[in-house]
Amino acid sequence: MARQQPSDLVTVTAGDGGRAAGGRRPGWPLVLVSLALLAALTVAATVLRANGTLSAWEYAAVETSDAAELRLGYFGNLTHGPALVGLENDYFAEELEDTGLATQVFNSGPTAVEAMNAGSIDAAFVGPNPAINSFVRSQGRSLAVVAGAASGGAQFVVRPGVTGPEDLAGHTVASPEFGGTQDVALRTWLTEHGYEVDGDGERAVAITPMANGQTISMLRQGRVDGAWLPQPWATRAVQDGARVLVDERDLWADGRYPTTVLVVRKDYLERHPETVERLVRGLQRSVDWLQEHEEEPRLLASTLNRGLEQAQTETLPEETVEGALASIEWTTDPLADTYAALLADGVTAGTTDEAPLDGLVDTTALDRVRSTEEAGS
């Protein structure tokens, strides 16, 4: 709908020296009124954005609909347990109803985010650092974190000959992929311990990105001396003779940090907010199921293994699943208060730039799901 131009609107164009259109100079009363109105609108927008009302208005300005399809990415890792369970138990498909669900398996967060930025997928379970990188590089336009999935579940494992942090100079260690969440954690930890990452000095440590499965055999052969790995790969490495040098939970004040979050392309979120809410509802059901069956290792192992098999990932012995899950907390809380520290780690690691993160975490859909659950309980 066309907006009617107010007769007293002051139009200022570049190069006109601040003169009003038509050659008239605005009187000071009009200028002061305009400034006061602008200040009032700014304050109102700040308040509305803080309580979510402005976000609702912004969504209302976009024509929304149920999506015909949702393309979802995830990994064949136990830290993606809610994705594995949600697909295996049909929670996502049931909640999405008439929206078709297509899935794609990735090996790393940067690869999944790249596919999202290219428009190949609409949502994905990834680590927080690739999400932060994409958000920063796109100046906040690429994606939003709409929920959490897992906290914990990452460890720095080393060969038996490495007895402590001081033994790593001149050695080679591995991470799943440059810029991924475990890669950032590893680079930050090494830097904080005085090492030159990928440098040439006496305190140099080389980092080699490689697939998690390959890392296990490279550790066994002594071709790498350590790796920062998500579960179940950290537990598999320990069962294969490695030892845990750092449990990442010990690096956080309360032992909680996001390992896996659910991200959605911003344009998809704006056009299909109800579809995203249904996806989050399926995620909440998955997390609830995992929490309810924490004391049933056989059921957990069998369900997660079917999910891994569907993801064309090697299945695991029950004791491996049980050992790996001991370090993971299932939660839809995105743990938003950790993102400033995660961004700072990315800057230290050289994988991202300093930038504001306003708008990265959008819990609108999650809040609706939680309020519905509370109303029904």
N, C-alpha and C positions, 0 to 999 in steps of 0.2 A: 504494500500500500504506500502510495506517495506521501511524503511528509510535507505539510504546508509550511512554507518559509515565513517566520515571523517578520513583520514589517520593520522592526527595530533591530534585526540581526546585524551585527557588525562583522563584515567579511574582510579579513586581512590577507593579502597575497604577498608573495616574495617580491621584494624590490620596491614596494610602495611606501616604505618608510613608516609603516604602521598607520597609514591613513585609512579611514573608513571608506567603503565603496561609495562612489558618487562624489568623492572629494570632501565630504563633511567629516570633521573631527568629532568623535564621540565626546560628550560631556563627562566630567569626572563622576557624577552620580551614576551614570550608566556603567562606567568602568568598574566602580566599586561594587555595584549590584552584581555585575557579571562575575567578579572575583569571588564574592561571597557565595554565589550560587555554585561556582566550580568547587570551592572548598567544601560546601555542604554535600555535593554529589560525591566527592572523593571520599569523605568520611563515611557516607552511607554505603558506598561500594565496598569499602574496607570491612565494615561491620557485616554486610550481607555475605561477602565472600567467606568471612570467618565462620559464619554459622551455616553455610551451605546454600543459603537462599539465592545468592547471585548465580551459583552454579546451576540451580534449577531454572532460573530465568534464561541463562545462556542455552541450556538444553532446549527450552521451549521455543527459542528462536530458530531452531533447526527442525526441519520436518523429519520426524522419527517414525520408525516402523520396526516390526519384527523382521529379523534377517532371514533370508531364504537358506543361508548356509553359514556355519561358523567353522573356520579352519584353525585347528589347534595344534601347537607344537609342544613337545615335551621330550625328556631324556629317558633312557633306560637305566636310571640310577635310583637307588632307594631313597635318596633325598627328594625324589619326585614321586614318593609314595602316594600322595593324594591324587596325582594324575593317573597312576597305575590302577589304583582302586576305583577311581571314578569311571574309568573306561571299562574295567573288568566287571564291575557291578552295575554298569549301565546307568549310573547316577546322572552323568552329563546328558546322555541321550534322553532319559526320562524327563529331566527338567526342561530341556530345550524343546520338547514336544515336536512341533512341525518344522522346526529349524534343523536342516540336515547338518550332521557333524562329520567333518573330515579331519584326519589326524596325520601328523608327520613327525617322525623321530629325528632328533638332532643329537650331535655329540658334544656341543658346547653352546654357551650362551651367546657369544658374539656371532656365531653362525645363525642361530635362531633369530636374533635381533636383526641381522642383515636381511634375512628372508622377510621379516615383518616390514622393514623399511621399504623393501622392494614390492610389497603388496601381495606376497605369496601366501602369507598366513595372516590371520586376524588377531590371534591371541597366542600366548605361549607361557609355559612355566620356565623361568630362567633364574639365574642368580642376580642379585641386585646391582652388581657393578656394570654388567653390560647394559642394563636398563638405564642406569645413571649416565653412562657414556652416550647412549643414543639420545637421551633427553637433552643433555648439554649440547651436543653437536647440532641438534635440530632447533636449538633455542626454545625447547619446551613443546615442540609441535608433533613429535613422533609418537609417543606412547604415554601411558599412565599405568602405575602400579595400582591394581584394584583390590588386591588381597594378598595375604601371605599364604604359605603352604607348609614350610618347614623351617625350624631354627636348629642350629647346630649341625653335627654330622660331617665335619671336615677336620682333617688332621694332617700334620706334617710328619710323614714316616721316613725313616732313614735306615740305611744298612747298619748291621751291628758294629762295624768299625767306627761309626760316628757316635761318640759318647756324649757330646754336648755341642752347644752353639759354636764354641771356639774351634771345632774340628772341620769346619766347612770350607775354609780358604783353599782355593785352587780346585774345588770339586765342581761337579755338574749335577744339577737337580732338575726336576721336571714339574710341569704344571699342565693342566688340560689344554689351555689355549691362551695366547697372549690377550690380555684385557679381560679375561674371565674372572669370576669372583675369587677362585682359589689362586689364580695367578697374581692378582692384586694383593691378596693376603700374604703370599710368599715374598713378593718383591718388597712390600712394606716391612715385613718382619726382618728380612735380610738387611735392608737399609738401616733400620733402627739398631741393628747389631753391628753396624760399622762396616758392612761389606759393600764392595763395588759390584753392583749387579751387571753382568755382561761386560765387565771392565777388563783391564790388563794388569792391574797392580797386584801386590802381594795379597791383598784382601779381596781378590776377585772371585766371584761365584757365577758360573754360567747357568742360565735357565733354558732348558729345551722343551718347547711345547710338544706334547704327544698325546695320543689317545690313551685313556685310562687303562684299557686292557693291555696295551703295549708296554705301559709303564711297569706293570707287574713283572713281566719277563725281563725288562731292562734292569730292574732292581736285582732280580735273581742273578743275572749275568754280571753284575757289577759295572754296567755301562752308565748307570746314573747312581748317585749316592743317596738320593732322597727325592721325595715328591710330596707336594701339598695336594691331597686327594679328597674327594667327596666319598660318602658311603655308597655302595659296599666296598669300594676299591681300597680304602684305607684298612679295613678289617681283613680283606683278602691279602693285602701286602704283609700284614702282621702275621697272619696264618702261614705265610710263605717265608717267614724268617726275619722280616723287618721289625722295627720297634718304633713306638710313637715318641717323637721328640717334642711336639707341640700339639695339644688339643686346642683348637681355636676358641672353644668356649672359655678357656682360661685367660684369653686376651680381652674379654669383655667384662665390665664391672659386675653385671648380674648373670653372666654366663649365657645371655640370650643375644642372638644376632640372626638376621635373615639369611638363610642359605638358598631357599627357593621361594620365589614370589610369582604371582600371576599378573602378567602385563597384557594390555590390550591397545591396539592402534587407536589413537585419539579420534580419527575420523570415524572409525567403526563405533567407538563408544558414544560419540555424539549422535550418530544416525540410528543406533540400535541399543539404547540404554536398557530396555527391558530384556533383550536377548542376553546382554552382559550380566544382568541381574540373575537370570536363570542359570547361566554358567557358574556364577558365584554360589548360587544355591546348591548346585551339584557338587561344587568344591567343599562347601560346608558339610554336606552329607558324607563326603569321603573322609574328611578330617574327623568328624564325629565317629564314624565307623572305626577308624584307626585307633582313636582314643578308647573307645568302648572295648576293643579286643586286645589291648596292650598285654594282658596276662594270658593270651592264647597264642603262643609262638607257632604252633603247628598250623593254625588257621591263617595267621598272618603270613607265614612263609609260603603256604600253598597259594593264597590269593595274590601276593606280590610276585611270586614266580610265574603265575599265569600272565600277569601284566608284563613282566620282563620278556616272557616268551612272545607275547603279542608285539612287543617292541623290538623283536629279533635280537634280544640280548641274552647272554648265557644265564641260565637259571642257577640258583645257589642252594647249598646245603642249609638245612634248618639252623644249624649252629652259627653259620655265617650271617644269616639274616638276623638272628637274635643278638649277636654281638654288635652288628652294625646299628641296629635300631636303638641300642642302649645309649647312643650319643645323639639321638635325634628327638626333637620335640615337634609334634604336629600342631600347627596353629594357623588360623586364617588371619591373625593379627600381622599386618605388614611390618610391625615394629618401626614405625616411621621416625621415631626419635634417634635411630641409628644412622640415618642417611647422611647427615652432615659429616659424621666420622668416616663413613664409607667413601664419600666424595673426597675427603682429605687424604684417605689412603690411596685413592686413585691418582690424586695429584702427586703425592709422594712417589708412587710407583711409575709415574710418567705415562699413564694410560688415559688420562683425561685432564681437563682444564677446570680451574675454579669458576663456578657459575652459580647463580641462584637456582634452587630446586623447587620453588613455589609451583605447585600444580603437578608435581611428579606423582605424588600419592593422592589418589581419589577414591575414598572409601564410601562414596554415595551408594553404590550397589550393595556393598557389604553391610552398611548400616541398615539398609532396608531389609536385607535377609535376617539380620540379627533381631531387628524390631519385630518382624513377623514371627520369628521363633519364640521370642519372649512373650508375645501376645497369645501364642498358642499353648504356652506351657502352664 
